Amino acid sequence: MKGEKFLQTRSTYRKLEDIVGCKWSVSVLLAVEKGVNRPGALERHIEGISAKVLSERLRKLTAYGLMHKESFPEVPPRTEYSLTKSGQRLIKIIQQIQDLDVEMSEKSENSV
């Protein structure tokens, strides 16, 4: 029983590591949090990301339960992404890390 819990936790940690360790995942999450929710708009909004990488990241973030994909049966078809509750929680953590980075940068500038 204990071993199962470890494996499950390890798997969840690996997913988180995959997300946070990829600059594109964080960029996609932050863009969707700002309201940029369609693939074409995301590609234009995130400087340097390719359509292939964006597609892969959207698929992975959705599979990990951080984003929700909604497809509309229109012509042409429309797809929109939104953050799940877990995605919103992760955004708060990312923002705390960004705040810490600013704080540490200010401290190192003041100590010079």
HELIX and SHEET records of a PDB file:
HELIX    1   1 LYS A    2  VAL A   20  1                                  19    
HELIX    2   2 LYS A   23  GLU A   33  1                                  11    
HELIX    3   3 PRO A   39  HIS A   45  1                                   7    
HELIX    4   4 ALA A   51  ALA A   63  1                                  13    
HELIX    5   5 LYS A   85  ASN A  110  1                                  26    
SHEET    1   A 2 MET A  67  PHE A  72  0                                        
SHEET    2   A 2 ARG A  78  LEU A  83 -1                                        
END                                                                             
